[in-house]
Amino acid sequence: MRMCMTPSSEDIQLYDEARKAFKEKNLQRLKEIYNRLLEIDANPEIVYIVQRMIDELEGKKEEARQV
């Protein structure tokens, strides 16, 4: 685990990609980004935000199935 909590350039790049995937409602891409963030031991705040994006999209898909 990195001692420094400052996001790396890769963390930031992946976060930007996650935001784009979230806007496009691309759950599969978000999960790929999340897994990569875990692999590189990314900043915990970024990992948390991406996890919340995934949770929100999964919740919306579940709501759509119930209707």
C-alpha distances in whole Angstrom, upper triangle without the diagonal:
4,6,9,10,12,13,13,16,15,14,17,19,18,19,22,23,22,25,27,27,27,30,31,31,29,27,26,25,23,21,21,19,17,16,15,12,11,11,9,6,9,10,10,14,15,14,16,19,19,19,22,23,24,25,27,29,29,31,33,34,35,37,39,39,41,43
4,6,7,9,10,10,14,14,13,15,18,17,18,21,22,22,24,26,26,27,30,31,31,29,28,27,25,23,22,22,19,18,17,16,13,12,12,10,7,8,9,10,13,14,14,16,19,19,20,22,24,24,26,28,29,30,32,34,35,36,38,40,41,42,45
4,6,9,11,12,16,16,15,17,20,20,20,23,25,24,26,29,29,29,32,34,33,32,31,30,28,26,25,25,22,20,21,19,16,16,16,13,11,11,10,12,14,16,16,18,20,21,22,24,26,27,28,30,32,32,34,36,37,38,40,42,43,44,47
4,6,8,10,13,14,13,15,18,18,18,21,23,22,24,26,27,27,30,32,32,31,30,30,27,25,25,24,21,20,21,19,16,16,17,14,11,10,9,11,13,14,15,17,18,20,21,23,24,26,27,29,30,32,33,35,36,37,39,41,42,44,46
4,6,9,12,13,11,13,16,16,15,18,20,19,21,24,24,24,27,29,29,28,27,27,25,22,22,22,19,18,19,17,14,14,16,13,11,9,6,8,9,10,12,13,15,17,18,19,21,23,24,25,27,28,30,32,33,34,36,38,39,40,42
4,6,10,11,9,10,14,14,14,16,18,18,19,22,23,23,25,28,28,27,27,27,24,22,23,22,19,18,19,17,14,16,17,14,12,9,7,10,10,10,13,15,15,17,19,20,21,23,25,26,27,29,30,32,33,35,36,38,40,41,43
4,7,8,6,7,10,11,10,12,15,15,16,18,20,20,22,24,25,24,23,23,21,18,19,19,15,15,16,14,11,13,14,11,10,7,5,9,9,8,11,13,13,14,16,18,18,20,22,23,24,26,28,29,30,32,34,35,37,39,40
4,5,5,6,9,10,11,13,14,15,17,19,20,21,23,25,25,24,24,23,20,19,20,18,15,15,16,13,11,13,14,10,10,8,8,12,12,11,13,16,16,16,18,20,20,22,24,25,26,28,30,31,32,34,36,36,38,40,42
4,5,5,6,9,10,11,12,14,15,17,18,20,21,23,24,23,23,23,19,18,20,18,14,16,17,14,12,15,15,12,13,10,11,14,14,12,14,17,17,16,19,21,20,22,25,25,26,28,30,31,32,34,35,36,38,40,41
4,5,5,6,8,10,10,12,14,15,16,18,20,21,22,20,20,19,16,15,16,14,11,13,13,10,9,12,12,9,11,8,10,13,14,11,12,16,15,14,17,19,19,19,23,24,23,25,28,29,29,31,33,34,35,38,39
4,6,5,6,9,10,10,12,14,15,16,18,20,20,19,19,18,15,14,15,14,10,10,12,9,7,10,11,8,9,6,7,10,10,7,9,12,12,11,14,16,16,17,20,21,21,23,25,26,27,29,31,32,33,35,37
4,5,5,6,9,10,11,13,14,15,17,19,20,19,19,19,16,14,16,15,11,13,15,12,10,14,15,12,13,9,9,12,11,8,11,13,12,12,15,16,16,17,20,21,21,23,25,26,27,29,31,31,33,35,37
4,5,5,6,9,10,11,12,14,16,17,18,17,18,18,14,13,15,14,10,12,14,11,10,14,15,13,14,11,12,15,14,11,13,15,14,13,16,18,16,17,21,21,21,23,25,26,26,29,31,31,33,35,36
4,5,5,6,9,10,10,12,14,15,16,14,14,14,11,10,11,10,6,9,11,8,7,11,12,11,12,10,11,13,13,9,10,13,12,10,13,15,13,14,17,18,18,20,22,23,23,26,28,28,29,32,33
4,5,5,6,9,10,10,12,14,15,14,14,15,12,10,12,12,8,9,12,11,9,12,14,13,13,10,10,12,10,7,9,11,9,7,11,12,11,13,16,16,16,18,20,21,22,24,26,26,28,31,32
4,5,5,6,9,10,11,13,14,14,15,16,12,11,14,13,10,12,15,13,12,16,17,16,17,14,14,15,14,10,12,14,12,10,14,15,12,15,18,17,17,20,22,21,23,25,26,27,29,31,32
4,5,5,6,9,10,11,12,11,12,12,9,8,11,10,8,11,13,12,11,15,16,15,17,14,15,17,16,12,13,15,13,10,14,15,12,13,17,17,15,18,21,20,21,24,25,25,27,30,30
4,5,5,6,9,10,10,9,10,11,8,6,9,9,7,8,11,11,10,14,15,15,16,13,14,15,13,10,10,12,9,7,10,11,8,10,13,13,12,15,17,17,18,20,22,22,24,26,27
4,5,5,6,9,10,10,11,13,10,9,12,13,10,12,15,15,14,17,19,18,19,16,16,16,14,11,12,13,10,8,12,11,8,11,14,13,12,15,17,16,18,21,22,22,24,26,27
4,5,5,6,9,9,11,12,10,9,13,13,11,13,16,16,16,19,20,20,21,18,19,20,18,14,15,16,13,11,14,14,11,13,16,15,13,16,18,17,18,21,22,22,24,27,27
4,5,5,6,5,7,9,6,6,10,10,9,11,14,14,15,17,19,19,21,18,19,19,18,15,15,16,13,10,13,13,9,10,13,13,10,13,16,15,15,18,20,19,21,24,24
4,5,5,6,7,10,9,7,10,12,11,12,15,16,16,18,20,21,21,19,19,19,17,14,14,14,11,9,11,10,7,8,11,9,8,11,13,12,13,16,17,17,19,22,22
4,5,8,10,13,11,10,14,15,14,16,19,19,19,22,24,24,24,22,22,22,19,17,17,17,14,12,15,13,10,12,14,12,10,14,15,13,14,18,18,17,20,22,22
4,5,9,11,10,10,13,15,14,16,19,19,19,22,24,24,25,23,24,24,22,19,19,19,16,14,16,15,12,12,15,13,10,14,15,13,14,17,18,16,19,22,22
4,6,9,9,9,11,13,13,15,17,18,19,21,23,24,25,23,23,23,21,18,18,18,15,13,14,13,9,9,12,10,7,10,12,10,10,13,14,13,16,18,19
4,6,6,6,9,10,11,12,15,16,17,19,20,22,23,21,22,22,21,18,17,18,15,12,13,14,10,9,12,12,8,10,13,12,11,15,16,15,17,20,21
4,6,5,6,9,10,10,12,14,15,17,19,20,21,20,21,20,19,17,15,16,14,11,11,12,9,7,10,10,7,8,11,11,10,13,15,14,15,18,20
4,5,5,6,9,10,11,13,14,16,17,19,20,19,21,21,21,18,16,17,16,12,13,14,12,9,12,13,10,11,14,14,13,15,18,17,18,21,22
4,5,5,6,9,10,11,12,14,15,17,18,17,19,19,19,16,14,16,15,11,12,14,11,10,13,14,12,13,16,16,15,18,20,20,21,24,25
4,5,5,6,9,10,10,12,14,16,16,15,16,16,16,12,11,12,11,7,9,10,8,7,10,11,10,11,14,14,14,17,19,19,20,23,24
4,5,5,6,9,10,11,12,14,15,15,16,16,16,13,11,13,12,9,8,11,10,7,10,12,11,11,14,15,15,17,19,20,20,23,25
4,5,5,6,9,10,11,13,14,14,16,16,17,14,12,14,14,11,11,14,13,11,14,16,14,15,18,19,18,20,23,23,23,26,28
4,5,5,6,9,10,11,12,11,13,14,14,11,9,12,12,8,10,13,11,10,14,15,14,15,19,19,19,21,24,24,25,28,29
4,5,5,6,9,10,11,10,12,11,12,9,7,9,10,6,7,10,10,9,12,14,14,14,17,18,18,20,23,23,24,27,29
4,5,5,6,9,10,10,13,13,15,12,9,12,13,10,10,14,13,12,14,17,16,16,19,21,20,22,25,26,26,28,31
4,5,5,6,9,9,12,13,15,12,10,13,14,11,12,16,15,14,17,19,19,19,22,24,23,25,28,28,29,31,33
4,5,5,6,5,8,9,11,8,6,10,11,9,10,14,14,13,16,18,18,19,22,23,23,25,27,28,29,32,34
4,6,5,6,9,9,12,10,7,11,13,11,11,14,15,14,16,19,19,19,22,24,24,25,28,29,30,32,34
4,6,8,11,12,15,13,11,14,16,14,14,18,18,17,20,22,22,22,25,27,27,28,31,32,32,34,37
4,5,9,11,14,12,11,14,16,14,15,19,19,19,21,24,24,24,27,29,29,30,33,34,34,37,39
4,7,8,11,10,9,12,14,14,14,17,18,18,20,23,23,24,26,28,29,30,32,34,34,36,38
4,6,8,7,7,10,12,11,13,15,16,17,19,21,22,23,25,26,27,29,31,32,33,35,37
4,6,6,6,9,10,11,13,15,16,17,19,20,22,23,25,26,28,29,31,32,34,35,37
4,5,5,6,9,10,10,12,14,15,16,18,20,21,22,24,26,27,28,30,32,33,35
4,5,5,6,9,10,11,13,14,15,17,19,20,21,23,25,26,27,29,31,32,34
4,5,5,6,9,10,11,12,14,15,17,18,20,21,23,24,26,27,29,31,32
4,6,5,6,9,10,11,12,14,16,17,18,20,21,23,24,26,27,29,31
4,5,5,6,9,10,10,12,14,15,16,18,20,21,22,24,26,27,29
4,5,5,6,9,10,11,13,14,15,17,19,20,21,23,25,26,28
4,5,5,6,9,10,11,12,14,15,17,18,20,21,23,25,26
4,5,5,6,9,10,11,12,14,15,16,18,20,21,23,25
4,5,5,6,9,10,10,12,14,15,16,18,20,21,23
4,5,5,6,9,10,11,12,14,15,17,19,20,22
4,5,5,6,8,10,11,12,14,15,17,19,20
4,6,5,6,9,10,10,12,14,15,17,19
4,5,5,6,9,10,11,12,14,16,17
4,5,5,6,9,10,11,13,15,16
4,5,5,6,9,10,11,13,15
4,5,5,6,9,10,11,13
4,5,5,6,9,10,11
4,5,5,6,9,10
4,5,5,6,9
4,5,5,7
4,5,5
4,6
4
